[in-house]
Amino acid sequence: MSSEGKKLFNIIILGVSFMFIFTAFQTCGNIAQTVITNLNSTDFHGSGYTSMSIIYGVLSASNLISPSVVAIVGPQFSMVVSGVFYSLYIAVFIQPTTWAFYTASVLIGIAAAVLWTAQGNCLTVNSDENTIGRNSGVFWALLQFSLFFGNLYIYLAWQGKTHISESDRRTVFIALTVISLVGTVLFFLIRKQEDTKAPGDDDSTDEILGESSSARNKMMRAVAAFKKSITLSFTKEMLLLSVTTAYTGLVLTFFSGVYGTCIGAVNRFGSEEKSLIGLSGIFIGVGEILGGGIFGLLSKRSRSGRNPVVMLGILVHFIAFYLIFFNMPNDAPIAPMEGTDQVAYMIPSKEVAMLCSFLLGLGDSCFNTQLLSILGFLYSEDSAPAFAIFKFVQSICAAVAYFYSNYFLLQWQLLIMVIVGFFGTITFFTVEWGAAAALAARGSDYSSI
């Protein structure tokens, strides 16, 4: 197999592995608050929103050290161990206890930081400036199939149910745990790149699976990676992109946890309200897959750069927020176990709710594929620290959003996303114009999304 073929193979395996792991984790996140609401009459007193807030809070802090961890143990082993912790978190729901639930939330926060830093390293090392757009799209599309499969099962299994029984819960989470473990094992199929070096090396790009020479060398790499993360955090481009990244963190919280809870709380949806959570996840996944596939395939043909894709993303999201505001009761995110009988500005429509799910996924793919692409382009020699900063900002904003989701009515959550999204789009445009100027200075065509 040629070098280029080996790199594309690695990208596909990376995407498929993440697809399995996040089929389990994102489905878990989508139904967690609904399942927990049905548990809170027992001795279990956890909160899905609080758990996610812990996860993303710990994740954000752990990104300060994740480049060092990847430098010491290598990207492949980092992803394998992280996948095991994802599986343990999901397994907690088989027989949940409050202490185990929150302990697992802390551990998976650490694991997620390492996993996504190693992923960014792997994506960048297996790409160049001509293939980073395509590879970002391919990875994102494969990853987002995770929203389709898990939620399809939830839709079919929970159709007509108004209460989630203990048997229903155990069956779902045993299956999700096994799926997560399958994805973890697949990381072993990623092939080594002989001509690459580790995060923190001064004279190279990064390693995907490079060999380490000694314990001292590993520590030097770890320290160098940590210093590079601090240095990159205060560059103009990274500060500007942090606003865009912050928006993706708020949207991640909304579509992966809050919106499904809103749908499941609307009593006017009748006996379908719980199964509609799964159907919503499917439509989010379709939007994500469509966006990732299109922007990946068209990346080689586009001569207008990343800005039009991001502009499409913000317009699609604003339409979705407007429709959700009119369709969903204002108290839906914080409704009790009995749900809500309130009505917004129209009678709640299942069709409009599913359309909004699709638009949320499509808009999210616009932002994330272009962020992955521009980070890989701008920081090809410092991919691990750059992607660690990306996940730091995204996850801390997701943690804040999960926290306020316990208290804020729907209208305020939508308003926050509109404001941050507007400014995030402007800051992304600014960085992209700079990237275009850099390409022009090097005499390259402005043709890579």
N, C-alpha and C positions, 0 to 999 in steps of 0.2 A: 504494500500500500504506500502511495506517495505521501510525502510530508503533509501536503494540503489535505489529502484524503484522511490522514490520521487525525488532523486537527478537527475536521468536520465531524468525524466519528466521535471524538471526545466531546464536542458540543452537543451532539445528539444524545449520547449517554448521560451527560450532565443534565440535559433537559428532561429525559425520561426518568432519571433517578429523582429529581425534584418533583416531577409529576406524581410519582407514587407517594413520596413523603407528604406532599402538600394536598394530595387527594385526602389523606387521612387528617392532616392538621387543620386545613381550611374548613373541611366538613365539620370537624370537631368544634372549631371556633364559631361556625355559623349556627350550630344547634346548642352550643354550651349553655347559654343563658336560658333557653327554653327548657332544656333538660334539668338544669339546676332549679328553675322555678318550680318544677314538679317534685324536686327533692327537698325543698326548704320546709316542708311539713314534717320531715324526719329529723334525725340528729345532725344532719349535714347543714351547715350554715354558710356556705361559700357563695361568692358572686362571680359570675362569668366576666362581667365588666371589670371587677377588681383584679381578677386573675390576669386578664389581658393587660391591664395597666401595669401590673407587676412585671409581666413578661417583657413588655416593651421598655419599661424603665430600666430593668436590669440589662436588657439588650443594649440600650444606649450607652450605659456606663461600661459594659464589657467591650464595646468597640474600641475603647482606649488601649486595650491589651490584645485584642484579637489578631492584629497583624503580627505581633510578637509570637503568639501561639502558633500561627500558621508557619512562621519562619522556622520555629524550632521543630515541630512534628511533621510539617509538610501538608500541603493542601488535601491530598487524598485521605490520609489518616484523620485529618481534622474533620472532614465531611462524614466519614464513617462513624466516628465517635459521636458527633453531633446528631446524626440520624438515630443513634441508639437512644439518646435523651429525648428526642421527639417522640419515639415509640413509648418510652416510659411515661411521658406526660399523658398521652392518649390512654394508656392502660389504666391510669388512675381512675378514669370514669367507669371502669368495669365494676369496681366496688369502692365508691368514693368516700373519703374521709376528709374533713376540712384541713387538717394539718398536712396530709400528703398532697392535697390539691395545691395548696399555696407553696409548699416546698418544691414540688415539681415545676411550679410556675417560675421560681427563681432559677432552677437548674436549666430549664429550657431557654430562659433568657440569655444565659451565658452561652449555651450551645448554639443558639441562633446567630449570635454575633460572630462566632467562629465559622459557622456554616456559610454565611453570606459573604464574609471576607474571602474565604477560600474559593467560593463560587466566582466572585469578581476576578480573582487572580487567575482562575482557570479560563474564564471567558476571554480575558485580555491576552493571555499568553498564546491562546489558540486562534488569535485573530491578528489582522493588521489593519491599517487605515482603510483598505479597500474592502475588507470582509467584516469589520466590526459591526456595521449596520445590519448586514444579513444575519450574522451569528446572534446578535442581540434579539432580532425578531424571531429566529428559529427557537432560541432558548425560551423566550417569553411565551411563544405559542404553545410549546410542549409543556411548560410549567402550568399554563392556565387550563390545560385539559383536566387538571386536578379539580377544578371547580365543577366540571361537567359530570364526571363519573360518580363522585361521592354524593353529590346533591341529587342526581338521578335516582340513586338508591333510596335516599331519604324521602324523595317525592313518592316513590312507589310503595315503600314500606310503611309510611305514616299516613297514607291517604285515608281520610275519613276519621282519623284519630283526634280526639280533643284532649286526651291525657296520655302521657308517655309512661308506659308501665316499666317495671324493673326488668322484665324479660326483654322488652323492646330495646331498652338502654344497653343491656349487656350484649345482646346480639350485634348491635351496631358497633360498639366500641371494641369488641373482640376482633371483628372484621377489619376495622380501621387500624388496629395495632399491627395485625399481620401485614396489611398493605404497606404501612410505614417501614416495617422491617425489610420487605422486599426491595423498596427503594434504596435503603441503606446498603444492602448487599451489592446492588448494581454499581455503586461507586468503585468497586474493585475492578471493573472492566475498563476504567479510564487508563489510557496508555501513556507511558512515560515519554517526556520530551527531553532528549539528551542534551540539547543545546541551550538550555535555559537555566537561570539562577534564581536564588531565593529572594523574597521580599526584603528590601533593605540593602541589597547589593548596589554599589555605586555605578558599576559600569555595564549594566545589562538591563533588560526588561525584567521580567519576573520568572520564577520557576513555576511549572505546573506540578512536576513530581521529581524535581532534581534531588540528587543525593547530597547529604550533609557530610562534611568532612570530620568534624570533631565537636565536642561539647562546647569548647571555647568559641569556635566559629559560629555555632548556633546561637550562643548568647550575644555575640557581636551582631549577628543578624537581627536578633530580637530587639536589642537596644536601638539599632539603626532604624528598624521599622517603626518603633515607637516615636523616635525623634522626627522621622519623616511625617508621621501622622500629625504631630503637633505643628510642624512647619506648614504643611499643606492646608491645615484648618484655617489659617489666617491669610491665605492668598486671595486676591480679588475674585478670581473665577469661582473658587470654592465657596466663598461667602455669598456670592450672588446665586449660585446653584442651590445653596442651602435653603433659600426661600421656596424654590420650586420643590425641593425634596421635602420640606416641611408640609407642603400641600399634599403630596402623595401619602404622607403619614396620616393626615387627617382623613383623607378619602379612604385609605386602607381600613381604618377603624370603622368608618361609616358603612362601607359595603360588606365587610367581612363579619361584622358583629351587630351593629345597630340596626341596619335596614331589615335584616332577616327577623330580628326581634320585633320590629315595628309591624311587619306583615303578620307574624304569628299572634300579635296582640289585638288585631282588628276583628272583633266579634262579628261584624257584618259580612265577613268572608265565610261564615258558617263553619261547617265541618271540615272545610278545606284549609283552614287557616294554618294548621301545622304542616301539612304536606306542601303548601305554597312556599314555605321557607326553602325547601329543597328545589322547587321549580325556579324560584328566584335565583338561587345559586347557579342553576344550569344556565339561565339567561345571562347572568354576569359572566360566566365562563365562555359562552358563545361570543360575547362582545370582546373579551380578552383575547380569545383564540383568533378571531377574525382580524382584530387590530394587529396582533403580533405577526400573523401570517402575511397580511397585506404589506405592512411596513417593512418586514424582512425581505419579501420578494421584490418590492419596488425600490429597495435602497440603492441598487446598482443603476437604476434607470432615472432616479430623481436628480435633477440638477439644481434644485431650489433649497436643499438642505433640510434641517430638522424643524425650522420654525413653522412651516405650514402644518406639520403634523401636530405640534403642540397647540397651535391655534385651533385646529379641529377639536383637539381634546378638551380645551376649556369651553368651547361653544357647546359641545355635546353635554358636558357636565352641567353647564348653566341651564340648559333645557331640562335635564333630568331633575335638578334641584327645584326648578319652577313647578314641574308636574308633581313631584313628591309633596311640595308645600300645599298644593291644592288637593291632593288625593289622600294624604295620610293624616289621621287625627294628631293634634299637637302633643298629646300626652302619650302617644304610642311607645316611645323609647323607654318610658319609666312606668308603664302600666303594670298593675298587680297581676297575680296568677289568673284572675278571672278575666283579664283582658280589658278592653275599653269599648264602650258603646258610642263614644263621641264621633262626630262627623266634622271633616274639615270644610273646604269650600265646594265640595262635590261629594256625591255618594261614592264611598270607596269602590274603585274599579280594579278587578284583578288584572284586566288587560293593561291598564295604565301602569299598574305596579310592576308587571313583568317587562313592559317597555322600558321603564326607568331602570330596571335591573340590567337590561342589555346596554343601555346608554352609559350606566356607571362603569361597566366592564370595558366598553369600547374606549371611553375617555381615559380610563386608567391605563390601558395599554398604550395609548398615545404618549402619555407622559413618561411611563417607565421605560419603554423601548428607547426613547430618545435620550433619557438620562443615562441609561446603560451605555448607549452609543457614544455620547459626548464625553463621558468619564473615561471610557476606554480609549478614545482619541486623544484627549488632553493629557491623560496620565498613564500612557502606555508603559512608561518606565517605573511608575510607582502605583501599580494597580491595587495591591493589597491595602496600603494606607488610604488610597482614594475611596475605595469601596467601603472601607471601615467607617470613614467619615460620613459617607452617604447613608449607611445604615444607622449610624449614631443619630444623625439629625432626624431621619425618617421615624426611627423607633421612639425617640423621646417625644416627638409630636404625637405619635400614635398612643403612647402611654398617657399623655395629658388628655387626649381626646377620649380614651376609654374611661378615664377618671371622671371627667365632666359629664360623660354620657349617663352616669348614675343620677344626675341631678337636672341637666338642662332639657328643656322642652325642645321639640323637633325644630321649631322655627329658629332658635338661637344656634343650634348645631349647623343648620344650613347656611345661616348668615356668616358664621365664622369661616366656613369653607369657601364661600363666594369671595370674601375679602382677601383671604390668603391666596386663593387661586388666581385672582386678578394680578396681584403683585408678583406672584411666582412666575406667571407667564411673561411679564415684562422683564424680569431678571434673567430668565432663560434666553429670551431674545437677545439681550445684551451680550451674554457669553457666546452665543452662537455666531453673532456678527464678528466677534473677535476671532473665533475659530475659522470663519470664512476668510478673514484677512490673513490669518496665518497660512492657510492653504494657498492663497494667492501669492503670498510672498515666496513660497517654496516652488511656485510654478505648477501646482497640482490643480486638477479639475475639482470644482466644488460639486462633487457628485456622490458623496458618501453620506447617507443619513446616519 
